[in-house]
Structures are given as C-alpha cells and as structure tokens.
Amino acid sequence: MKLFKSSILAVLALGAALTSCNETSDVTYVPGAQDPGAFFASNIETAIVVAEDATSAEIQINRTSDLITEANISAVDDSKLFTIPGTVVFDEGKGVAPLTITFDPNKLELGKSYPVKLSIANASNYGQGVCEFVIIRGAAAVTEKFGEGTGSYTFGNYWKGTMTDVPVYKTYNPNNPDKDVVITFKNVLPPTEEVPPTDITIHIADMTPDEDGNVNISVEPVYVLEDDEGKVYYTDAYTWLVNAGRPDLAEKFKGLSTYNVNTGLFTIMSVYYLPERGATASYGQKYEYLQMDGFPNYEVSVTYSGFLSKPDGSYQALATVVSGEDVATVRAGLVFGNNVELLIKNLTGEDDSKFVEFEGGIEKEVRLSFEEAGTYTLGAVTFDAKGEAQMLDYTTFEVAFSNDNADWTSLGNTDFGDGWILSAYLKPEYTVLDALYPVEIQRNKKDANLYRLIEPWGSNSPLAELNKNPRKRNLEFSIGSKAIFITPQEAGFTGEKGDFTVCNLEGYLKAANPEASETAIFAVLEKNGTEATSIVNDEEQGMYIEVPACMFDLNNAGELYTWNNNPHGYIFMPDATTNVKAKVTARNIARPAKGSMLKSIRRVKAHRVNVTNLHIPVLTNKVKAYSLKAK
C-alpha cells in the first residue's frame, strides 16, 4: 500500500540547527527582578563549529541584576588546548557579557570534537549554571539526500503494510563523513490519517561495514501516538532495554538492527512500547525494514503460520514467503532441528526433493511436509537472474503433539461451554450454557496441575460440519495456586474468517512472560480491572471453570480478539456433570442437535484486545536476514 503524509516535526541532528549559548539572549535585563546571579542561555548548543583558521569562540553569559558585576567561571578542558578566562566582567547597564575562549587552530584536528564544560559560581537559579559542549574545527554538519533520497518502509509490528517513496536524509560532518552519521526517514510514523506523521531517526556511530556489508544502527526513541493502552513510543529493541535499565536483556538484541551498504536495506528490530505501563511494557519486538531505492532488491521474509494434518498421518508446515522485486526465483524448505547450515546446503543444492521453488517478486504461501514432533528450521533463499544465491531468511518453530496417551489419565467427560468459537454461531436467544457438549478431560501423570480437553472442536462440537480444515487438537490448561492458564494454542478449527488460536488472558501473559509469577499476573489483571479465570463450586452446578475472557487470534496474525457480546467459557468438571444436566433439564432446555441452535449467518462481531506485556516476550520467531556471500 502507498500511504501519504505531511510533516509537522523535523528531527535536528548533530547540533547543526540547535540554538547556541553564544547567540543573543532573549532574556530582558531588569535589575533586581530575579534571583541575583549570572547564568548561561537557556538553550545551549551541543557542538560549536569554528572555521579552520579561527582562533576563538564566544559564549554568552547573562545576569539578572546590576548587583552582579562579574561572573566567576570554572572550566573542565581535558585537551588542555583552550584558554578560558576565570572571570567575566559585565559593562554597566548591560545584561550580557561575552566569554571568549581562545586557542591555536593548528593544534586542533579537523573534524575532531573537543569537549568543554563550564560552570558559574553562585549562578542564579533563574537559568543554567552549567554549559557543556564540544568545539569542532572545520565545516558544519551537512544534511543531504541519502542515496537516491527515497525508500520503502515495511511495517510488521504495530501496523502492517508498506509505505513507498519515503524521503531519506543523511546528516554528517564532511571532515569525518563515516563517523556519527544520522539518517532520517521523513514522515513515517504513524501510517494513519488520524495522527500527524513523525520521523524515524537512525544513529550510526561508524559507517564502516563488516564482511557482509552490515553496519550497526540505533533508533532514537520517539513518541508516536496515544492509544487505549497509553502513550506509545518507538525505537529499536536494544536501545529500549538499555534505556529501561535492563542491559542484561538488551544483549540478545544487540546487533540485530543494521544497515547493509551493499543492498541498501535498513533492518530494525522494532519495539512499540508503553513507558507509562512500566519500563518494559510493550507490544513486543518484530522486524521492520526500509529498502532504499536504487538497489537491487533480493530480500526475502519468511513467516511461519502453523501446521496442518494430512489424511495420511503426516503434517504440513504453513509459511508465507515475500521476496524482493528483483528476485528471479525462490527456494523454500525446512529441516529437522535448529540447523541453519543444513538448511542452506539443501536450498542451494541440486536435490529438488528438499525444497520447493517458485517465481520471485511475489508473496507466496508454501506448504512443507514433516512427519514427527520436534524443532524445525524453515527458511527461503532468493536467487538472481544468473541463478546465484543472494539472501536467506529463516525461522524456527516447535511442534508438540498431544497423542502421548501413556502420560495422561482420563477423568471422564466434561460439559464444555465454548465461548471462543461456538458462541459466535449461536442464535441471539441462546448462550453457550444452552449448548454444552461432552468432551473428555485428561490429567497429566507427571504434572498434576496440567489438564487437557480432547479435541473440543472435533466431532462432538456442534460446529464440526462447519470446520473448513479440521485437525486433531486438544485444549491444554494448567491450574496454579491462584491462576488458571490457557496459553495460546491451535483450536484445529478454520471458520469463515480464518484459523483460530485460542487462550485466556492469564495464559497469554504467561506465554509472553514465562518467568512472571502468578502474583504479578494477578496484579496486571487488577490494575486493568479485568476479571480472572476462576474455579467455581456452585451448589446447583457443581465445580466448574469459568473463563471470562475467551480470547482468540485469527491466522496467527498476532492480534487478540474477543466477541463483542463477551461470552464466557465453561469447563464443568466430571463430578459436576450430574448437577449440570439436572439444572439444564429443570430449565426445559434440551441439549441441541448439531446445528439446531446455529445461525445461518454470523452476526456477532469481534473487537481487538490490546494486551500489555509484563516483562519481555521471548523472541522465538524471526532472526536477522543476512547475506549468503560477501558482495
């Protein structure tokens, strides 16, 4: 998609356009009007650039009262190359006086920054008593178009889609053009018409690339917009965690945000975070990209979507592969285990049974067969018109089947009230309590707190005939001392809007934050005023689990929803089924035959649920794309 924006904010870089403390002060001198004393100008320039043959630089000192006739200055000059007076004398009737710093220009290297710190003794509390800056001999910083001046930004985190024709600028010191470079993507965030756009500012300490053509980058944190969860800011994951005081967690994201000088690709491990919710509250970390125009685009992106069961007992992994416009062909495949080297060998080899090949420059869904549970590495390699391998992207995923009956004990049948899927198909006059159906429940022999419902969306479900892609999936949940966790898991049901992954709020938070305690998760629920999943002992209905927030994701899009009518889910334990059936019979509500209570057309709508993470989501999917060869 192409998005159009107008600018309201220009990010200033390298001090090139900042107000200087040697500019004329806007303070009106009124003797005796403020706390007596001297002070520096309110806006100080971080870099004072002087001409190559200059011998001095001036800093302006202000005073608030004629009672102050002079200002005593102390200086820190590690280079010992500057002569800085210890006293500045004010002329009578003047509110300002210059502090002149002198130096020998032949002793200053061109383009080098020399730090200076000045302090005023007994400064007025009206203004600043300390001024810190660097003096640079040489030309001022230059801002110009970077490359061809435009690129395409691909959103993959808070938003989805691609913005084309993004203006890109570079700010640098011409005396040292490869150091302390600033790249600005103009008018990128956010890609909506409701909120004015904001720039993305990239800092590059050194433009010297590694053997693959990559240089490390960081993203200046920037406020983006305010949503239902609070004020949202944007940066790269490493910078975010360092600023949050968690350098230990930041290490695993170090070096994941890069610019490749050969391909013109900016790769950003982005994070949209909510500092008002906590130092490490965010919407998670995902890659976003800006591809500079004018470079051959051989990039590839691989996203794992889940897996399907085949009639022959084997399985197929589903993935989406997006390749750049200059890609001639793409090969995709998977290997057992976390084995990138074997994957590359297979994808660049001659055995076509180990990969699928298709035309490049498009978005393609691929299905790759496998037969057993375990960890797999799935990826794709792009090729140019000459048949030479160019770029690789890959991801790992884990498959665990619930067919290990030897480790489970059957507890009998529950009565299941499906608040996740069935509730959307019921006629308005019915609820899930009117459409309970039997599902076997099992308890794990090794973990007494772990339970599972056997194929709750299988043949017993009233929706069985509406399942467009039935798969054998169980619903696992664990019962802790305080909380009940239903972590995100495939339902094995594909409806009109796509494939369902289901969970409760506690399970989602636990999956994203495996080290979080039950107490911490409960604190989040209480803070948001959210009702927790509970075990109820009811005299009439017996013991049952009630899930007040039946959350689901469609097609593994990473977005949680609940139905607008907010149905609850129920799992009536086996010892409660007699009471439940008695109550249903007393209400003269017969258990429905399949489909009898279902609407012919779905009318219930879903709304998105924004969930703030407690700590740090585990990074399990994308890893950085890299070049297969040095260019």
C-alpha positions in Angstrom: 0.0 0.0 0.0 1.1 3.6 -0.5 0.5 6.0 2.3 0.6 9.8 2.1 1.6 12.1 4.9 2.5 15.7 5.7 5.3 16.7 8.1 4.9 18.6 11.4 8.2 17.6 13.1 11.8 17.8 11.8 14.3 16.0 14.0 17.5 18.0 14.4 20.8 16.1 14.2 24.4 16.7 15.3 23.6 20.1 16.7 23.5 21.6 13.2 20.3 23.6 13.8 20.2 23.9 17.6 20.1 27.3 19.4 23.5 28.2 20.7 24.5 29.6 24.1 26.6 32.2 22.2 23.5 33.6 20.4 21.8 36.8 21.6 19.8 36.1 24.7 16.0 36.6 24.6 16.0 37.5 28.4 15.2 41.1 29.1 17.6 42.6 31.6 15.5 44.0 34.6 17.8 44.9 37.5 16.6 43.2 40.7 13.7 41.4 39.0 15.1 37.9 39.6 17.3 36.0 42.0 20.6 37.9 41.6 23.3 36.0 39.7 24.7 35.1 36.3 23.7 32.2 34.1 24.1 30.7 30.6 21.4 31.0 27.9 18.6 28.5 28.3 19.3 26.6 25.0 22.9 25.5 24.8 24.5 24.3 21.5 26.0 20.8 21.9 28.5 21.4 19.1 30.2 24.8 18.3 31.8 24.6 14.8 34.5 27.2 14.1 36.3 28.0 10.9 39.5 26.3 10.1 41.5 29.5 10.7 39.5 30.7 13.7 41.4 31.5 16.9 38.5 32.0 19.3 34.9 31.2 20.2 32.4 33.2 22.3 30.0 32.0 24.9 27.3 34.4 26.2 26.9 35.0 29.9 23.7 36.6 31.2 22.9 38.3 34.5 19.7 39.1 36.3 20.7 42.1 38.4 23.1 45.0 38.4 24.2 43.8 41.8 26.2 41.2 39.9 29.2 42.9 38.3 31.2 39.8 37.3 30.8 36.0 36.9 33.4 33.6 38.2 33.9 30.7 35.7 35.4 27.3 36.3 36.2 25.1 33.3 36.9 21.4 32.5 39.1 21.1 29.4 40.6 17.6 29.1 42.5 18.5 25.9 44.4 21.5 27.6 44.2 23.3 24.3 41.9 26.1 25.2 42.4 29.3 27.2 39.3 30.1 29.2 39.1 33.2 31.4 38.1 32.6 35.1 36.2 35.9 35.3 33.7 37.7 33.0 33.0 41.4 33.8 29.7 43.0 32.9 29.6 46.5 31.5 27.4 48.9 33.4 23.8 48.7 32.3 24.4 45.5 30.2 22.6 42.3 30.9 25.0 40.2 28.8 28.8 39.7 28.5 30.9 37.5 26.2 33.2 34.8 27.5 35.9 34.4 24.9 37.7 31.1 24.5 41.0 31.3 22.6 43.1 28.5 21.0 45.7 27.8 18.4 43.9 26.3 15.3 47.0 24.4 14.2 46.7 22.3 17.4 43.1 21.3 16.7 42.5 18.3 14.3 40.0 19.0 11.6 36.6 17.5 12.4 37.6 16.3 15.9 35.3 17.0 18.8 36.9 18.6 21.9 34.6 18.6 24.9 34.4 21.6 27.3 32.4 22.0 30.5 31.8 25.5 32.0 30.3 26.3 35.4 29.3 29.6 37.0 29.9 30.0 40.7 26.8 31.0 42.7 24.8 31.0 39.5 21.3 32.5 39.5 18.6 29.9 39.8 16.8 31.7 37.0 18.9 30.0 34.4 21.6 27.4 33.8 24.7 27.4 35.8 26.5 24.7 33.7 27.2 24.7 29.9 28.6 21.6 28.2 29.5 21.5 24.5 32.2 20.4 22.0 34.3 22.6 19.8 34.9 21.4 16.3 37.4 23.0 13.9 36.1 22.6 10.3 32.9 22.7 8.3 29.5 22.5 9.9 27.4 19.3 9.7 25.8 18.8 6.3 22.3 17.4 5.6 21.6 16.0 2.2 19.6 13.3 0.4 20.8 9.8 1.3 21.4 7.7 -1.9 18.6 8.3 -4.3 16.7 10.0 -1.5 13.7 7.6 -1.1 12.9 4.2 0.1 10.1 1.8 1.1 9.3 1.2 4.7 7.7 -2.2 5.6 5.7 -2.3 8.9 5.4 -5.6 10.7 4.8 -4.8 14.3 2.2 -2.3 15.5 0.9 -1.8 11.9 1.1 -3.9 8.7 1.8 -2.8 5.2 4.5 -0.9 3.2 4.9 2.9 2.7 6.6 3.8 -0.5 8.5 7.0 -1.6 9.7 7.7 2.0 12.2 10.7 1.9 15.5 9.7 3.4 18.2 12.2 4.5 21.8 11.9 5.8 23.4 14.3 8.3 27.2 14.1 8.7 30.4 16.1 9.3 32.2 16.4 6.0 35.6 16.3 7.7 34.7 12.8 9.1 31.9 11.6 6.9 31.8 8.0 8.2 31.5 8.8 11.9 28.4 9.8 13.9 26.1 9.7 10.9 22.4 10.4 11.3 19.8 9.0 8.8 16.3 10.4 8.9 13.2 8.7 7.5 10.8 11.5 7.0 7.1 11.4 7.8 6.9 7.7 8.5 5.2 7.2 11.9 2.3 6.6 12.3 0.9 5.5 9.0 -2.6 6.7 9.7 -4.7 9.7 8.7 -5.8 10.4 12.3 -2.4 11.3 13.8 0.3 13.6 12.2 3.4 11.8 11.0 6.7 11.6 12.8 10.2 11.0 11.6 12.4 8.0 12.4 15.9 9.0 13.3 18.7 6.5 12.9 22.1 6.9 14.5 25.2 5.2 13.0 28.4 5.6 15.0 30.6 4.1 12.2 29.6 3.6 8.6 32.5 1.1 8.1 30.8 -2.2 7.2 31.6 -5.8 8.3 32.4 -8.5 5.8 28.7 -9.0 4.9 28.2 -5.2 4.3 26.4 -4.6 7.6 26.8 -1.6 10.0 25.1 -1.5 13.4 22.4 1.2 13.8 20.3 2.5 16.7 16.9 4.3 16.6 16.3 7.4 18.6 13.2 6.9 20.8 10.2 8.9 19.6 6.7 9.4 20.7 4.2 8.1 18.1 0.6 8.3 19.3 -1.7 7.6 22.2 -4.0 4.5 22.1 -6.2 2.8 24.6 -3.2 1.5 26.5 -1.5 4.9 26.8 1.3 6.8 25.1 3.1 4.7 22.5 6.8 5.2 21.7 9.0 3.7 19.0 12.7 2.6 19.0 14.8 -0.5 18.4 14.7 -3.3 21.0 18.4 -2.9 22.1 18.1 0.9 22.8 14.7 0.3 24.5 16.1 -2.2 27.0 19.3 -0.3 27.7 17.2 2.9 28.4 14.9 0.7 30.6 17.8 -0.3 32.8 18.0 -3.9 31.6 21.3 -4.2 29.8 21.3 -8.0 30.6 18.1 -8.4 28.5 19.4 -6.0 25.8 22.3 -8.2 24.9 20.2 -10.7 23.0 19.1 -7.9 20.7 22.5 -6.3 20.2 23.5 -6.2 16.5 20.0 -7.1 15.2 19.3 -3.6 13.8 21.6 -2.9 10.8 22.1 -1.1 7.5 23.6 -3.1 4.6 25.7 -0.9 2.4 25.5 -3.5 -0.5 21.8 -3.9 -0.6 20.5 -0.6 0.8 18.4 -2.4 3.4 17.8 -1.0 6.9 16.7 -3.8 9.2 15.2 -2.7 12.5 14.3 -5.0 15.4 11.5 -2.6 16.3 9.5 -2.2 19.5 6.5 -0.1 20.2 6.5 0.4 24.0 4.3 2.0 26.7 6.5 3.6 29.4 3.5 4.7 31.4 2.7 1.0 31.9 6.2 0.1 33.1 9.8 0.3 31.9 9.5 -2.9 29.8 5.8 -2.8 28.8 5.5 -3.1 25.0 3.6 -4.6 22.1 6.6 -7.0 21.5 9.5 -6.9 19.2 9.4 -7.6 15.4 11.4 -6.8 12.4 10.6 -3.7 10.2 12.5 -2.7 7.2 13.4 0.2 4.9 14.6 -0.7 1.5 16.5 2.2 -0.2 15.5 2.8 -3.8 18.2 2.3 -6.5 19.5 -1.0 -5.1 18.7 -4.5 -6.4 16.1 -5.9 -4.0 16.9 -9.5 -3.4 15.4 -9.5 0.1 13.2 -12.3 1.5 11.0 -12.6 4.5 9.6 -15.9 5.9 6.7 -16.1 8.4 5.6 -19.4 9.9 1.8 -19.6 10.2 1.2 -23.1 11.8 0.7 -26.6 10.5 -2.0 -28.8 9.1 -2.8 -32.5 9.5 -2.9 -34.6 6.3 -5.1 -37.7 5.8 -2.0 -40.0 5.5 -1.0 -39.0 9.1 1.8 -36.6 8.0 1.8 -32.8 8.5 2.5 -29.7 6.6 4.0 -26.5 7.9 2.4 -23.3 6.5 4.6 -20.3 5.8 4.4 -17.1 3.9 7.4 -16.0 1.8 7.7 -12.5 0.5 10.6 -11.8 -1.9 12.0 -8.6 -3.4 11.1 -7.3 -6.9 14.5 -8.2 -8.4 14.4 -11.8 -7.3 14.2 -14.3 -10.1 13.4 -17.5 -8.2 12.9 -18.5 -4.6 13.6 -21.8 -2.9 11.9 -22.7 0.4 12.3 -25.7 2.7 12.7 -27.0 6.2 15.0 -29.3 8.2 14.6 -31.1 11.4 16.3 -29.4 14.4 17.9 -25.9 14.7 20.3 -26.4 11.8 20.7 -23.3 9.6 23.8 -24.8 7.9 21.9 -27.9 6.7 19.0 -25.6 5.5 21.4 -23.5 3.4 23.0 -26.7 2.0 19.6 -28.1 1.0 18.3 -24.8 -0.5 21.4 -24.2 -2.6 21.9 -27.8 -3.6 20.8 -29.9 -6.6 18.3 -32.2 -4.8 14.9 -30.7 -5.7 13.1 -33.0 -3.3 14.5 -30.9 -0.4 12.9 -27.6 -1.4 10.0 -26.1 -3.3 10.9 -23.5 -6.0 8.8 -20.7 -7.3 8.9 -17.3 -9.0 10.3 -14.3 -7.1 9.0 -10.9 -6.6 5.7 -12.0 -5.1 4.0 -13.1 -1.8 3.7 -16.9 -1.8 2.1 -19.3 0.7 4.1 -22.5 0.9 3.4 -25.9 2.5 6.3 -28.1 3.6 5.8 -31.6 4.8 7.1 -33.2 8.0 6.2 -36.3 10.0 7.1 -36.0 13.6 7.1 -33.7 16.6 10.2 -31.6 17.4 12.0 -28.4 16.5 12.3 -27.4 12.8 14.1 -24.7 10.9 12.1 -23.2 8.0 13.6 -20.8 5.5 13.9 -19.5 2.0 16.8 -18.3 -0.3 16.5 -15.9 -3.2 18.3 -16.2 -6.5 19.1 -13.6 -9.1 18.6 -14.0 -12.9 22.0 -15.7 -13.2 21.0 -18.4 -10.7 23.3 -17.1 -7.9 22.1 -17.3 -4.3 21.6 -13.9 -2.7 19.7 -13.7 0.6 18.4 -16.0 3.3 15.7 -15.6 5.9 14.6 -18.3 8.3 12.7 -19.0 11.4 12.4 -21.9 13.9 9.3 -23.5 15.2 8.4 -26.3 17.6 5.7 -29.0 17.2 4.4 -30.9 20.1 1.6 -33.4 19.5 -0.9 -34.4 22.2 -1.0 -38.1 21.3 1.0 -39.3 24.2 -1.8 -41.1 26.0 0.6 -43.0 28.1 1.4 -39.8 30.1 -2.3 -39.0 30.7 -5.1 -40.3 32.7 -8.8 -39.9 31.7 -11.0 -38.3 34.3 -14.2 -38.8 32.3 -16.3 -36.3 30.3 -16.7 -32.6 31.0 -19.6 -30.5 29.8 -17.8 -27.8 27.6 -19.2 -24.4 27.1 -17.4 -22.9 24.1 -17.0 -19.2 24.5 -14.2 -19.0 21.9 -15.9 -20.1 18.7 -19.4 -21.6 19.1 -20.7 -18.5 20.8 -20.4 -16.5 17.6 -22.6 -19.0 15.7 -25.4 -19.3 18.2 -28.8 -17.5 17.7 -29.2 -14.4 19.9 -31.7 -16.1 22.2 -29.1 -18.8 23.2 -25.9 -18.8 25.2 -23.1 -21.3 25.5 -24.7 -22.7 28.6 -27.6 -23.8 26.4 -25.2 -25.6 24.0 -22.9 -27.6 26.4 -21.5 -30.7 24.8 -19.4 -33.6 26.2 -15.6 -33.6 25.9 -13.2 -36.0 27.5 -10.8 -34.4 30.1 -7.4 -35.9 31.0 -4.9 -35.2 33.7 -1.1 -35.4 33.2 0.6 -38.1 35.2 3.8 -36.2 35.6 2.3 -32.8 36.3 -0.9 -33.0 38.4 -1.7 -29.4 37.6 -1.8 -29.9 33.9 -5.1 -30.9 32.2 -6.4 -31.2 28.6 -9.7 -31.4 26.8 -9.5 -34.0 24.0 -10.4 -32.4 20.6 -13.0 -30.0 21.9 -13.6 -28.7 18.4 -13.7 -32.2 16.9 -16.6 -34.4 16.0 -18.5 -33.7 19.3 -18.7 -30.0 18.6 -21.9 -28.6 17.1 -19.6 -26.8 14.7 -18.0 -30.0 13.4 -19.6 -29.7 9.9 -18.7 -26.0 9.6 -15.0 -26.7 10.2 -13.3 -26.0 6.9 -10.0 -27.5 7.9 -10.5 -29.9 10.8 -7.4 -31.0 12.7 -6.9 -33.1 15.8 -6.0 -30.5 18.5 -6.5 -30.7 22.3 -7.0 -27.8 24.7 -4.4 -27.8 27.4 -4.7 -25.8 30.6 -2.9 -25.7 34.0 -4.3 -24.9 37.4 -2.0 -23.0 39.7 -2.3 -21.9 43.2 -4.0 -18.6 42.1 -4.4 -18.7 38.4 -5.6 -20.9 35.5 -3.5 -20.6 32.4 -4.8 -21.4 28.9 -1.8 -20.5 26.8 -2.2 -19.7 23.0 -2.8 -22.9 21.1 -4.4 -24.0 17.9 -8.0 -25.0 18.1 -7.9 -27.1 14.9 -10.9 -25.1 13.6 -11.0 -22.9 10.5 -14.1 -20.8 10.1 -15.3 -18.1 7.7 -12.7 -15.6 8.9 -9.7 -17.9 9.2 -7.9 -20.3 11.5 -8.4 -20.0 15.3 -5.8 -19.9 18.0 -7.3 -19.7 21.5 -6.2 -18.7 25.0 -7.3 -16.8 28.1 -5.7 -13.6 29.3 -3.7 -15.2 32.0 -2.3 -17.8 29.5 -1.4 -15.1 27.0 0.6 -13.1 29.6 2.3 -16.3 30.9 3.3 -17.4 27.5 4.8 -13.9 26.7 6.4 -13.7 30.2 7.3 -17.3 31.3 9.2 -16.0 34.4 6.3 -13.9 35.7 4.8 -15.0 38.9 1.0 -15.6 39.4 1.0 -12.7 41.8 2.5 -10.4 39.1 -0.1 -11.6 36.5 -2.9 -11.0 39.0 -1.6 -7.5 39.7 -1.9 -6.7 36.0 -5.5 -8.0 35.9 -6.4 -6.0 38.9 -4.8 -2.9 37.5 -6.8 -3.2 34.3 -10.0 -4.1 36.2 -10.1 -7.5 34.4 -11.9 -10.5 35.8 -9.7 -13.5 36.3 -10.5 -17.1 35.2 -11.8 -19.0 38.2 -12.8 -22.3 39.6 -16.4 -22.1 41.0 -18.0 -24.5 43.5 -21.7 -24.0 42.8 -24.3 -25.9 44.8 -26.5 -26.3 41.8 -24.0 -26.6 39.0 -21.2 -28.3 40.9 -17.5 -27.5 40.3 -16.6 -25.8 37.1 -14.0 -23.4 35.5 -15.3 -20.1 34.2 -13.3 -18.2 31.6 -14.5 -14.5 31.5 -12.2 -13.5 28.6 -12.3 -16.1 25.8 -9.5 -14.6 23.6 -8.5 -15.8 20.1 -6.2 -14.9 17.2 -7.1 -15.4 13.6 -4.5 -16.9 11.2 -1.6 -16.3 13.7 -1.7 -12.5 13.0 -0.5 -11.7 16.4 -3.7 -9.8 17.3 -6.1 -10.9 20.1 -9.8 -10.6 19.9 -13.0 -11.4 21.9 -16.5 -11.4 20.6 -18.4 -8.1 21.1 -21.1 -9.9 23.2 -18.3 -11.0 25.6 -19.3 -14.7 26.1 -17.8 -16.6 28.9 -16.4 -20.1 28.5 -17.1 -23.0 30.8 -15.5 -26.4 31.7 -17.8 -28.3 34.0 -15.7 -31.0 35.8 -16.8 -34.6 35.6 -18.1 -34.7 39.2 -20.3 -31.8 38.4 -22.0 -33.1 35.2 -24.9 -34.7 37.0 -25.9 -31.4 38.7 -25.3 -29.5 35.4 -27.6 -31.8 33.5 -30.2 -31.7 36.2 -30.2 -27.9 36.0 -30.4 -27.9 32.3 -33.3 -30.4 32.4 -35.1 -28.3 35.0 -35.0 -25.3 32.7 -36.5 -27.5 29.9 -33.6 -26.8 27.6 -32.7 -29.9 25.8 -29.2 -30.4 24.6 -29.2 -29.3 20.9 -28.7 -31.5 18.0 -25.7 -30.3 15.9 -26.6 -27.1 14.2 -30.1 -26.6 15.6 -29.2 -23.5 17.6 -26.8 -22.1 15.0 -27.4 -19.0 12.9 -27.3 -19.3 9.2 -25.3 -16.1 9.0 -22.8 -14.9 11.6 -23.8 -11.6 13.1 -21.6 -11.3 16.2 -18.6 -9.1 15.6 -15.2 -9.3 17.2 -13.1 -6.5 18.7 -9.4 -6.4 19.1 -7.9 -6.7 22.6 -4.6 -4.8 23.3 -2.5 -6.6 25.9 0.5 -5.0 27.7 3.3 -7.4 28.4 4.6 -7.7 31.9 8.3 -8.0 31.1 9.9 -9.3 27.9 8.3 -11.6 25.3 10.6 -14.4 24.3 12.0 -13.9 20.9 11.2 -17.2 19.1 10.4 -16.4 15.5 12.3 -14.1 13.2 16.1 -13.8 13.1 18.1 -11.3 11.1 18.3 -11.8 7.4 21.9 -11.9 6.2 23.8 -12.2 3.0 24.9 -15.6 1.9 28.1 -14.1 0.4 30.1 -11.0 0.7 29.3 -8.7 -2.2 
